[in-house]
């Protein structure tokens, strides 16, 4: 990518009309009023007809008509030739040669939208040209200075290895306008705006995402730049319709295209809005080259979305839905589920490989009709790879259908098949992937609750298993999810400690009669309170020894384990402490 050429805020015909040097000539606009916003880059005094061939376009032409023909046919030809040079405007001084502007010139200027200004009083053309040249040169100098300032800022950000979202924030601050970075699949990676209004800023990207778009990464196929204009004045670029006045550039380097950078309408910038955007795209491309794994781009958007969702940093459900949809997760008429996925047991390899296997397996299990946004769960201290995820499925997708009996949910079965194809042959047989599924919802408010509860629940005893996947489900473990959501409260922890205190103390002690397994025995019993033989089997104890342990538990806690209230009380206490985990 080459460094972009500097631009500058242009001098318009309207600006020239306001100059005192021109006002002294009693100017009158006689044609081309629609062209007052045309910009000019220089000013020329033209005498005769020979100099017309030397014009480059966008100049302000000043003339008295000296040396012009007087017959109509020749004037028509001259007028067409003059306008064909595409001047910014024509200033025609009346007096010595013409008492009024030639009709041929007025007509063709009106037709082409080129302002024709007549001066009724004599002025010094040299003063006007000097003034315009000063303005143009000053604007160019300001543009070069502003461009150097932006380049220095972005260079410093690169040397500081500033994150992508901070670079976008600085670009938005520089342009005083919303700036959006998208990947090659037109999913929003990062955005910033002075008013932080996602519904307004991200609406084009949310509207441009199909309801069942396939998965893509930042290294996916690039979308060619478009440039058509819609009926409403929007700029159609790829599948996104941006408001008129927007700028959009490609982020690319070494013939690799990663996405696009857009600036929505905003005030002019001395260096030119497009120049600033191109410098920003160049800096982002260099950063992307340095990040060979693509981790920063792949995880930035997801991390920001999870932070927004879990911290409640959104003004309305519509704001959150817009951000999710713009990032590639459709929410309208979809089933939304919060989920967790973690490894359990010895994986036999580095945690990064375990995480990559889990992440790829979940993406494949959800594709193609479903969509997923996921990030590592940094708050998990289990020593294993762990992910938190948001899942989006069509409403009739069989993977969100309730399972039959004690069978694992359909999504777990699909995940198990994908993991079988991904796991290294050296993976120990004891390793499992534990999938936690929150309650299904049909709106972002329910999604927030689903994600919060499945994350707070942690790893519960599985409600079903298939292959290498164990699963827990909020709908089937309602009490566990409720208690885990409240377990952080001091009152709940105090309740659990008081309820189970004698057992915990007995297990912690050593010596004759202290086997250290009373809590485990109690858990096995509470899983099967009506079938003590099965409970003893799950505890891996003989029935006689198991019954002895139960009798000791009843004695220590002074309870009757056949009583329903006692069973409920102890089950809640175990869940609150985390002793209900598998």
Helices and strands as residue ranges (DSSP letters): E 11-12, H 13-17, H 20-23, E 27-31, G 33-35, E 39-40, E 42-45, G 50-54, E 59-63, H 72-84, E 89-93, H 103-112, E 115-119, H 125-159, H 164-175, E 179-183, E 188-192, H 198-201, H 203-207, E 228-229, E 235-237, E 240-242, E 247-253, E 256-263, H 273-290, H 295-311, H 317-326, E 334-344, H 351-366, E 371-376, E 386-394, G 398-400, H 410-422, E 432-437, H 444-457, E 464-466, E 469-473, H 478-486, H 490-508, H 518-527, H 532-539, H 543-557, H 564-577
